[in-house]
Amino acid sequence: MPATLSYARPSAPSSVRITSWNITSLKSSEPKGMMRYLEAEDADIVVLSETKVNDVPMHPGLTKIYKHQYWGIGKQKGYAGLAILSKIQPIKAVYGLPGLKDQDTKGRIVTLEFENSFLVGTYAVNAGEGLKTMVTKQAWNAAFATYLAELDSTKPVIWCGDLNVVQDERDLAAASKKWNKSPGYTAIECDAHRELLQGTATPTSKPLVDVWRQKHPDAIGHYTFYGWRGFCRSKGIGWRLDSFILSERIASKALECEIRHECYGASDHVPIYCDIQGPL
C-alpha cells in the first residue's frame, strides 16, 4: 500500500463518486492502510465487502466522513459482511436477499433506495473450493436475478461489490487452466452472469451493463483480486471480481469507472470506483 495517496475529485459538479472494495476484514485492513485510501478517495458512497464484523463498529474515522452507515452482518461470526457508508441520506435501507429464506444473506447484500435509483452492494456467494457450494451459489443467483428484476421495474439499479464471478476469459489470468475448475469461472456461473447482463435471467429482467468493461472493451490484465499465496500480485495472476453493473438505461450516466491498481496491500483486493451523473 503506498505511503501517500491523492486523487482528483470528479470533474462534473453534480456527479456522485461511489467506490467499492473488498477489505478482507475491517480489523486486518485498517492497520494496513484502509483509511489512507478512503480519506484520499473521499467518495460520496463507499461499499465495503467482506467486513467480517460481528457488531456495528464504532469507528471515529469512518463516522467523521460518513454520517449514514448501513452494516449488513450475518449470523456466522467473523464471516462475510457488507457495509454501505454514505454522505447522502437514502430513502431506506434493506438488508438481505428477499426470496432466499434458507440462506443467511444479511451479511452479503445491502440495498439503499434513493429518489432516482437503487444502489445494491453485494459480497456474492462463492461456489467454493472444489465447487462444493455450487448449489448454494445457484440458489443465490436465481434469487438475486429475481430481486434485481423487481428493483429495476421500479427504478434503475446501480449494483457493485465483490461479484465472485467473471464475465469471460479477459477477466482472469490463465483462464484456460481454470475453466469449470475454479469458483467464479464455470459455465454455470458465467452463463448466469451473462443472462443477467443480457436481460434474459428472468421473464421480467432488463439489460444491464458492466460499465468498467464497456469503457475498456479490449483491456486484459486488469484485475481487482490477487491471492496472497504464491506471490500472485507480483506475477500478475488475478481476477476482475469487483465491478459496477448498471441498468442499461442509465449506463450513459457512468462518467468514469476505474480500478485503483496501486492500492494493494490493505486487502487482497483493490478498490474500484465509478463516477455517476447525479442525483442518485
Wavefront OBJ file of the C-alpha trace (Angstrom):
o trace
v 0.000 0.000 0.000
v 1.521 3.376 -0.951
v 2.563 5.642 1.908
v 0.682 8.572 0.370
v -2.330 8.726 -1.926
v -4.016 11.632 -3.684
v -6.974 11.623 -6.061
v -8.770 14.323 -8.017
v -12.426 14.908 -7.310
v -14.978 14.172 -10.055
v -14.874 16.811 -12.775
v -18.651 17.031 -13.258
v -20.119 19.195 -10.459
v -23.217 17.062 -9.858
v -21.578 13.644 -10.156
v -21.536 11.125 -7.323
v -18.436 9.034 -6.666
v -19.013 5.504 -5.411
v -16.128 3.244 -4.509
v -16.311 -0.484 -3.864
v -13.692 -2.515 -2.028
v -13.441 -5.994 -0.573
v -11.358 -5.279 2.517
v -10.972 -8.909 3.667
v -11.799 -7.923 7.284
v -12.104 -4.457 8.779
v -9.836 -5.484 11.646
v -6.960 -6.613 9.440
v -7.327 -3.970 6.742
v -7.275 -0.911 8.976
v -3.659 -1.167 10.207
v -2.508 -1.841 6.641
v -3.748 1.469 5.247
v -7.500 1.179 4.731
v -8.261 4.705 5.963
v -5.388 6.122 3.918
v -7.244 5.122 0.775
v -10.732 6.064 1.961
v -9.615 9.530 3.070
v -7.754 10.133 -0.197
v -10.634 8.949 -2.368
v -13.207 10.844 -0.300
v -16.007 9.103 -2.187
v -19.602 10.098 -1.628
v -20.505 6.462 -1.024
v -18.327 3.514 -0.014
v -19.313 -0.127 -0.412
v -17.168 -2.408 1.753
v -17.443 -6.160 1.314
v -16.137 -8.985 3.496
v -16.005 -6.741 6.556
v -16.150 -9.744 8.926
v -17.582 -7.633 11.744
v -19.845 -9.175 14.378
v -21.410 -5.893 15.514
v -21.779 -2.406 14.083
v -18.314 -0.918 14.681
v -17.733 2.350 16.483
v -15.135 3.768 14.112
v -14.382 7.503 14.590
v -12.573 7.821 11.256
v -15.439 6.395 9.236
v -18.093 8.233 11.240
v -16.327 11.551 10.680
v -16.695 11.145 6.913
v -19.888 9.110 6.590
v -22.927 10.100 8.599
v -25.154 7.400 7.120
v -23.873 3.863 7.700
v -25.548 0.549 6.921
v -23.776 -2.576 8.131
v -25.077 -5.919 6.903
v -23.993 -8.560 9.418
v -24.663 -12.280 9.112
v -25.203 -14.844 11.837
v -21.832 -16.576 11.444
v -19.163 -14.826 13.486
v -16.182 -13.355 11.664
v -17.580 -14.179 8.236
v -18.766 -12.228 5.182
v -20.277 -8.805 5.935
v -21.333 -5.961 3.632
v -21.450 -2.275 4.534
v -22.526 0.840 2.669
v -21.277 4.162 4.062
v -22.797 7.294 2.577
v -22.660 11.068 2.744
v -26.062 11.073 1.044
v -29.096 10.010 3.033
v -31.137 7.314 1.287
v -34.883 6.887 1.487
v -34.440 3.498 3.131
v -32.096 0.530 3.527
v -32.876 -3.160 3.040
v -30.674 -5.933 4.434
v -30.514 -9.404 2.940
v -31.883 -11.016 -0.195
v -35.668 -11.413 -0.234
v -36.824 -14.754 -1.559
v -33.847 -16.693 -0.230
v -35.049 -17.702 3.204
v -32.866 -20.799 3.537
v -29.620 -18.801 3.375
v -28.226 -16.208 5.774
v -27.870 -13.274 3.378
v -27.834 -10.239 5.680
v -24.038 -10.232 5.581
v -23.980 -10.398 1.791
v -26.251 -7.713 0.415
v -27.451 -4.236 1.372
v -29.764 -2.139 -0.799
v -30.204 1.614 -0.494
v -33.126 3.311 -2.184
v -32.588 6.849 -3.459
v -35.006 9.131 -5.281
v -33.942 8.069 -8.773
v -32.209 4.718 -8.317
v -31.378 1.741 -6.146
v -27.817 1.055 -5.002
v -27.173 -2.635 -4.387
v -23.936 -3.700 -2.711
v -23.042 -7.390 -2.653
v -20.498 -9.828 -1.385
v -21.842 -12.605 -3.581
v -21.773 -16.261 -2.611
v -18.638 -18.140 -3.691
v -19.004 -21.543 -5.350
v -16.289 -22.797 -3.007
v -13.124 -24.830 -3.234
v -13.780 -27.789 -5.479
v -17.113 -26.111 -6.378
v -18.572 -27.695 -3.250
v -21.079 -24.875 -2.663
v -22.245 -24.541 -6.266
v -25.828 -25.451 -5.343
v -25.826 -22.614 -2.808
v -24.409 -20.276 -5.455
v -27.106 -21.298 -7.939
v -29.829 -20.575 -5.399
v -28.270 -17.162 -4.762
v -28.059 -16.424 -8.493
v -31.713 -17.298 -9.075
v -32.993 -15.256 -6.135
v -30.709 -12.332 -6.957
v -31.855 -12.237 -10.594
v -35.479 -12.078 -9.452
v -34.659 -9.362 -6.916
v -32.782 -7.201 -9.429
v -35.649 -7.506 -11.909
v -38.121 -6.376 -9.245
v -35.989 -3.367 -8.331
v -35.321 -2.476 -11.954
v -39.027 -2.468 -12.736
v -39.381 0.468 -10.321
v -36.123 2.407 -10.626
v -32.792 1.797 -12.371
v -30.171 -0.155 -10.460
v -26.529 0.515 -9.589
v -25.011 -2.803 -8.498
v -21.459 -3.059 -7.210
v -19.273 -5.082 -4.881
v -17.449 -8.387 -4.986
v -19.483 -10.306 -7.563
v -17.442 -13.523 -7.218
v -17.783 -14.200 -10.941
v -16.021 -13.019 -14.086
v -17.641 -12.220 -17.392
v -15.192 -14.089 -19.647
v -11.555 -15.030 -20.245
v -10.474 -11.377 -20.379
v -11.130 -11.064 -16.660
v -8.665 -13.546 -15.199
v -5.149 -14.853 -15.716
v -4.510 -18.351 -17.108
v -8.178 -18.677 -17.974
v -7.920 -21.933 -19.915
v -6.482 -23.752 -16.899
v -9.305 -22.597 -14.624
v -12.378 -23.123 -16.804
v -15.001 -25.216 -14.997
v -12.497 -25.866 -12.195
v -12.227 -22.600 -10.270
v -15.140 -20.902 -8.500
v -16.210 -17.808 -10.388
v -15.219 -19.179 -13.791
v -17.541 -22.048 -14.601
v -20.182 -22.462 -17.285
v -22.921 -22.416 -14.652
v -21.766 -19.140 -13.117
v -20.694 -17.328 -16.274
v -23.913 -18.254 -18.084
v -25.977 -16.937 -15.165
v -23.980 -13.701 -15.116
v -24.280 -13.300 -18.879
v -28.045 -13.774 -18.667
v -28.187 -11.011 -16.060
v -26.320 -8.647 -18.363
v -28.410 -9.578 -21.392
v -31.664 -9.153 -19.503
v -32.754 -12.765 -20.006
v -32.267 -14.107 -16.471
v -35.992 -13.860 -15.678
v -39.072 -13.074 -17.787
v -39.086 -9.513 -16.431
v -35.328 -8.822 -16.432
v -33.932 -5.825 -18.297
v -30.421 -5.446 -19.762
v -27.547 -4.413 -17.512
v -24.125 -3.015 -18.373
v -20.724 -3.799 -16.853
v -19.532 -0.219 -17.097
v -15.833 -0.931 -16.499
v -15.826 -3.419 -19.371
v -17.882 -1.084 -21.549
v -15.254 1.618 -21.088
v -12.339 -0.816 -21.545
v -13.624 -3.334 -24.129
v -10.255 -4.758 -25.150
v -8.363 -4.482 -21.861
v -6.768 -7.581 -20.371
v -4.663 -7.979 -17.243
v -6.748 -5.531 -15.215
v -7.720 -7.288 -12.012
v -9.229 -6.421 -8.640
v -8.204 -9.564 -6.740
v -4.789 -11.171 -6.287
v -4.494 -14.087 -3.864
v -1.964 -13.722 -1.055
v -0.442 -17.128 -1.696
v 2.033 -17.726 -4.493
v 3.043 -14.073 -4.994
v 0.063 -13.617 -7.316
v 0.284 -9.835 -7.334
v 3.911 -9.702 -8.473
v 3.200 -12.369 -11.091
v 0.102 -10.614 -12.393
v -2.143 -13.563 -11.559
v -5.501 -12.064 -10.721
v -9.239 -11.862 -11.292
v -11.612 -8.969 -12.017
v -14.191 -9.966 -9.429
v -15.289 -6.474 -8.384
v -17.226 -4.220 -10.708
v -20.092 -1.802 -11.297
v -23.167 -3.087 -13.121
v -25.803 -0.515 -14.098
v -29.230 -0.714 -15.651
v -28.722 -0.191 -19.364
v -30.960 2.881 -19.419
v -28.639 4.778 -17.050
v -25.292 3.344 -18.203
v -24.544 6.593 -20.034
v -24.558 8.335 -16.643
v -21.401 6.441 -15.650
v -18.790 9.115 -16.360
v -15.727 7.212 -15.149
v -15.067 3.724 -13.838
v -11.519 2.756 -12.915
v -9.629 0.237 -10.815
v -7.247 1.656 -8.196
v -4.445 -0.759 -9.064
v -1.948 0.956 -6.769
v -3.983 0.315 -3.612
v -2.850 -3.230 -2.913
v -1.733 -4.426 0.488
v -4.501 -3.486 2.891
v -6.500 -6.318 1.323
v -6.037 -8.960 -1.347
v -8.475 -6.886 -3.429
v -8.016 -3.360 -4.771
v -10.790 -0.745 -4.913
v -12.802 0.161 -7.983
v -14.710 3.441 -8.271
v -17.406 4.850 -10.516
v -18.438 8.475 -11.031
v -22.146 8.667 -11.837
v -24.075 11.698 -13.014
v -26.313 12.649 -10.111
v -28.526 12.990 -8.308
v -28.953 9.349 -7.409
l 1 2 3 4 5 6 7 8 9 10 11 12 13 14 15 16 17 18 19 20 21 22 23 24 25 26 27 28 29 30 31 32 33 34 35 36 37 38 39 40 41 42 43 44 45 46 47 48 49 50 51 52 53 54 55 56 57 58 59 60 61 62 63 64 65 66 67 68 69 70 71 72 73 74 75 76 77 78 79 80 81 82 83 84 85 86 87 88 89 90 91 92 93 94 95 96 97 98 99 100 101 102 103 104 105 106 107 108 109 110 111 112 113 114 115 116 117 118 119 120 121 122 123 124 125 126 127 128 129 130 131 132 133 134 135 136 137 138 139 140 141 142 143 144 145 146 147 148 149 150 151 152 153 154 155 156 157 158 159 160 161 162 163 164 165 166 167 168 169 170 171 172 173 174 175 176 177 178 179 180 181 182 183 184 185 186 187 188 189 190 191 192 193 194 195 196 197 198 199 200 201 202 203 204 205 206 207 208 209 210 211 212 213 214 215 216 217 218 219 220 221 222 223 224 225 226 227 228 229 230 231 232 233 234 235 236 237 238 239 240 241 242 243 244 245 246 247 248 249 250 251 252 253 254 255 256 257 258 259 260 261 262 263 264 265 266 267 268 269 270 271 272 273 274 275 276 277 278 279 280
